[in-house]
Amino acid sequence: MLRLAPSGYLRFVQADMLGATYGGGEANVAVSLANYGHDAHFVTKLPTHEIGQAAVNSLRKFGVNTSDIVRGGERVGIYFLEKGASQRPSKVIYDRAGSAMAKAVREDFDWDQILDGAAWFHTTGITPALGDDAASITLEAVKKCREKGIPVSIDLNYRNKLWSKEKANEVMSEICKYVDVCIANEEDAKDVFGIEAENTDITSGELNHDGYIDVARKLHDQFGFDKVAITLRESISANRNLWSAMLYDGKNGSSVFSKKYDLNIVDRVGGGDSFGGGLIHALLSKMDDQNAIEFAVAASALKHSIEGDYNLVSEEEVLKLAGGDASGRVQR
């Protein structure tokens, strides 16, 4: 997607110019994985005109393979971002109706060819929210992955501006039958599947670990996920969050929680995607569950300090933070 945003903390009504960058759920994950040294391929549909090419170039710049991007359609989806500060929340306005991906059809993607040799497939709940064709494309992809024995991860990423809870439940319930690793937060699990943590109030910062374990267990029981990761964001203000996560292993019923980071936020967009990219890298690297969740949370903590959607950090930087080096001292 194309992101248009006022500079700094200006409100939309104050801005006389908007800065342009690119990003989006799965694209952000692809950039993270490329930064960690993986051969990351991104699949979508983008126009052949210059704005579409600029979007492709933004991925290529950070090492993402764009050879599977289908070219066609008339426009790139847009979102407008107004960054919040203190007690004023950030705001997002979508303008993606009629985008190339929203108008894509199943025949645009040869999943048998695209997935040849793939080691992992990641998608989100945002793509199927674009319309029935996008949902069918996503379902066909995860079915093909199951046929080929390719692990699939999904970030539920419910967006109420894109579809209703009822439609999300209908579509995601079918897609999740073919998913191995589910990434969610409490709001996603509640909005999409009606599963919520007891005795927890994310607004007041009261989190009940047993309640989140119960959410993960119920998600596993419903869909048979191998693993369920739940991010835990405690919002003190728009600029300050407490950030941690848990990982549930469906095979043995065990759960691990990460350390908690006190974040002074520069840009929180893409925070969940950076977590997903970190978790996928950790699992592909055969880290145990505790180290995997620590890597994913540390990666995401660093993303909150970076402008734009992409998490532009190396594996070394993430490992340093996960290992306890959180001082922020100058490295010489």
C-alpha positions in Angstrom: 0.0 0.0 0.0 0.9 3.6 -0.4 1.0 5.5 3.0 0.4 9.2 3.0 1.0 11.0 6.2 1.5 14.6 7.6 5.0 15.2 9.0 5.6 14.7 12.7 2.5 14.9 14.7 0.5 17.3 12.5 -3.2 16.6 12.2 -4.8 16.0 8.8 -6.5 19.4 8.9 -3.2 21.1 9.6 -1.1 19.5 6.8 -0.4 21.2 3.5 1.7 18.3 2.3 1.8 14.5 2.9 4.9 12.3 2.9 4.7 9.1 0.8 6.1 5.7 1.9 5.1 2.1 1.2 4.1 -0.8 3.3 1.4 -3.2 4.3 0.9 -6.3 6.4 2.6 -9.1 4.4 5.0 -6.7 2.7 6.3 -5.6 6.1 6.9 -9.2 7.1 8.7 -9.9 3.9 11.1 -7.0 4.5 11.8 -8.2 8.0 12.7 -11.7 6.7 14.9 -10.3 4.0 16.7 -8.3 6.6 17.3 -11.5 8.6 18.9 -13.1 5.5 16.0 -15.1 4.1 15.0 -15.3 0.4 11.7 -13.6 1.0 9.2 -13.4 -1.9 6.2 -11.1 -1.9 3.0 -11.9 -3.8 0.4 -9.4 -4.8 -1.0 -7.5 -7.8 0.2 -4.0 -8.6 -0.4 -1.6 -11.5 2.2 -1.2 -14.3 2.2 2.6 -13.9 4.9 4.5 -12.0 3.2 4.4 -8.6 2.9 0.6 -8.9 6.6 0.5 -9.9 7.6 2.7 -7.0 5.9 0.2 -4.6 7.8 -2.7 -6.3 11.0 -0.7 -6.0 10.5 -0.1 -2.3 10.5 -3.9 -1.7 13.5 -4.5 -4.0 15.4 -1.8 -2.1 15.4 -4.0 1.0 16.1 -7.3 -0.7 12.6 -8.7 -1.2 12.1 -10.9 -4.3 9.3 -9.3 -6.4 9.3 -11.8 -9.3 5.9 -13.2 -8.2 4.1 -9.9 -8.2 1.4 -9.8 -10.9 1.2 -6.5 -12.8 -2.1 -5.0 -13.8 -5.1 -3.1 -12.4 -5.5 0.7 -12.1 -4.4 1.8 -8.6 -2.4 1.1 -5.5 -4.3 0.9 -2.3 -3.8 4.0 -0.1 -4.0 4.6 3.6 -3.7 8.0 5.3 -2.0 8.1 8.7 -2.2 10.7 11.4 0.2 10.0 14.2 -1.3 10.3 17.7 0.5 11.9 20.7 -0.1 11.7 24.4 -3.8 11.0 25.0 -4.7 11.6 21.3 -4.8 8.3 19.4 -3.4 7.8 15.9 -6.0 7.7 13.1 -6.0 5.7 9.8 -8.2 6.4 6.8 -8.4 3.8 4.1 -8.7 4.5 0.4 -8.2 1.1 -1.2 -11.5 0.3 -3.0 -10.8 -0.7 -6.5 -7.1 -1.3 -5.9 -5.3 -3.8 -8.1 -5.2 -6.4 -5.4 -8.9 -5.8 -4.4 -9.8 -6.5 -8.0 -7.5 -9.5 -8.5 -9.0 -12.9 -9.5 -7.9 -16.4 -8.7 -6.6 -16.9 -12.3 -4.0 -14.2 -11.6 -2.0 -16.5 -9.3 -0.5 -19.9 -10.1 0.0 -21.1 -6.6 1.6 -24.4 -7.7 4.3 -22.5 -9.4 4.6 -19.7 -6.9 5.0 -22.0 -3.9 7.5 -24.4 -5.6 10.4 -24.7 -3.2 8.9 -22.5 -0.5 9.8 -23.1 3.2 7.1 -21.0 4.7 3.9 -19.0 3.7 2.6 -16.0 5.6 -0.6 -14.1 5.2 -3.0 -11.9 7.2 -6.6 -11.3 7.8 -6.4 -8.0 5.9 -6.1 -9.6 2.4 -9.3 -11.7 2.5 -11.1 -8.6 3.9 -10.6 -6.9 0.5 -13.4 -8.9 -1.1 -14.7 -12.3 -2.0 -12.1 -12.8 -4.7 -9.3 -11.9 -2.4 -10.7 -14.3 0.2 -10.8 -17.1 -2.4 -7.2 -16.3 -3.5 -6.0 -16.6 0.1 -7.9 -19.8 0.7 -6.6 -21.4 -2.5 -3.0 -20.4 -1.4 -3.2 -22.0 2.1 -4.9 -25.2 0.7 -2.0 -25.5 -1.8 0.5 -25.1 1.1 -1.2 -27.9 3.0 -1.0 -30.1 -0.1 2.7 -29.3 -0.4 3.5 -29.6 3.3 4.5 -25.9 3.6 4.0 -24.4 7.1 1.5 -21.5 7.1 1.3 -18.6 9.5 -1.5 -16.0 9.7 -1.9 -12.8 11.6 -5.6 -12.4 12.3 -5.3 -8.6 11.9 -9.0 -7.8 12.2 -9.9 -4.4 10.6 -13.4 -3.2 11.3 -13.2 -0.6 8.6 -12.7 -3.3 6.0 -15.4 -5.9 7.0 -17.9 -7.0 9.6 -17.1 -9.4 12.5 -19.7 -11.8 11.1 -18.0 -11.9 7.6 -14.5 -12.1 9.2 -15.7 -15.1 11.3 -17.1 -16.9 8.2 -14.1 -16.4 6.0 -11.3 -16.8 8.6 -12.9 -19.9 10.1 -12.3 -21.6 6.7 -8.9 -20.3 6.1 -7.6 -21.1 9.6 -8.2 -24.8 9.0 -5.0 -24.8 6.9 -2.9 -22.6 9.3 -0.1 -23.9 11.5 0.9 -20.8 13.4 -1.7 -18.2 14.4 -0.7 -14.7 15.5 -3.3 -12.6 17.3 -4.0 -10.1 20.0 -6.9 -10.3 22.4 -9.0 -7.9 20.3 -8.5 -10.0 17.2 -9.5 -13.2 18.9 -12.5 -11.6 20.4 -13.7 -9.8 17.3 -13.2 -12.6 14.8 -13.9 -15.8 16.9 -15.6 -14.5 20.0 -12.8 -15.7 22.3 -11.6 -13.3 25.0 -9.3 -13.3 28.0 -11.0 -13.1 31.4 -10.2 -10.5 34.0 -8.2 -8.4 31.5 -8.5 -4.8 30.6 -5.9 -3.7 28.0 -7.0 0.0 28.5 -6.2 0.0 32.2 -3.1 -2.2 31.7 -4.4 -5.1 33.7 -3.4 -8.3 31.9 -4.3 -11.8 33.2 -1.7 -14.3 31.9 -4.0 -17.2 32.7 -6.7 -15.6 30.6 -4.4 -15.3 27.6 -3.3 -19.0 27.9 -7.0 -19.9 27.9 -7.5 -17.8 24.7 -4.6 -19.6 23.0 -5.8 -23.0 24.1 -9.3 -22.3 22.7 -7.9 -21.2 19.4 -5.8 -24.4 19.3 -8.8 -26.5 20.2 -10.9 -24.9 17.5 -8.4 -25.0 14.6 -5.6 -27.4 15.7 -2.8 -24.7 15.4 0.7 -26.0 16.2 1.5 -22.7 17.9 -0.5 -19.6 18.9 1.3 -16.3 19.5 -0.5 -13.5 21.3 0.9 -10.0 21.5 0.2 -8.1 24.7 0.0 -4.3 24.3 -0.7 -2.1 27.3 -1.4 1.4 26.1 -0.5 4.0 28.6 -0.7 6.7 26.0 -0.3 7.1 22.2 3.5 7.6 22.8 4.1 5.0 25.6 3.1 1.4 25.5 4.2 -1.7 27.5 4.9 -4.5 25.0 5.2 -8.3 25.5 3.9 -11.5 24.1 3.2 -15.2 24.8 3.7 -18.3 22.7 1.5 -21.4 23.2 2.5 -24.8 22.0 -0.5 -26.8 20.9 1.4 -30.1 20.9 2.2 -30.2 24.6 0.0 -27.4 26.0 2.9 -25.3 27.3 3.1 -21.5 27.3 6.0 -19.1 27.6 5.9 -15.3 28.1 8.5 -12.8 27.0 10.0 -10.0 29.0 8.1 -6.7 28.9 9.4 -3.6 27.1 8.5 0.0 28.1 8.3 1.7 24.7 8.6 5.4 23.8 7.0 5.2 20.4 8.3 6.9 17.2 6.0 4.9 14.9 3.8 2.0 15.9 2.5 1.1 12.4 3.9 -2.3 11.4 4.6 -3.2 15.0 2.6 -6.4 14.8 4.1 -7.3 11.4 7.6 -6.9 12.8 6.6 -9.3 15.5 5.3 -11.8 12.9 8.5 -11.5 10.9 10.6 -12.0 14.0 8.6 -15.1 15.0 8.8 -16.7 11.6 12.6 -16.2 11.5 12.9 -17.6 15.0 10.9 -20.7 14.2 12.7 -21.3 10.9 16.0 -20.9 12.8 14.8 -23.7 15.2 14.9 -21.5 18.3 13.1 -23.0 21.3 9.8 -21.4 22.3 11.3 -19.0 24.9 14.0 -17.7 22.6 11.5 -17.5 19.7 9.1 -15.3 21.6 11.9 -13.2 23.0 13.3 -12.6 19.5 9.9 -11.7 18.1 9.1 -9.2 20.9 12.5 -7.6 20.7 12.3 -7.2 17.0 8.9 -5.5 17.4 10.2 -3.3 20.2 12.9 -2.0 17.9 10.3 -1.4 15.1 8.5 1.1 17.3 11.6 3.3 17.1 11.6 3.4 13.3 9.7 5.7 11.0 7.6 3.9 8.3 6.0 0.5 8.0 9.2 -1.5 7.5 11.3 -2.9 10.4 14.8 -2.0 9.2 16.9 -3.9 11.8 19.3 -6.8 11.6 19.3 -10.1 13.4 22.3 -9.0 15.4 20.5 -5.9 16.6 17.5 -8.0 17.7 19.6 -10.5 19.5 21.4 -7.8 21.4 18.2 -6.4 22.7 16.7 -9.8 23.4 19.9 -10.6 25.3 19.4 -7.7 27.6 21.2 -4.7 25.9 18.4 -2.2 26.2 20.5 0.8 27.2 20.3 2.6 23.8 23.9 3.7 24.2 25.8 4.9 21.1 27.6 2.0 19.4 31.1 2.9 18.2 
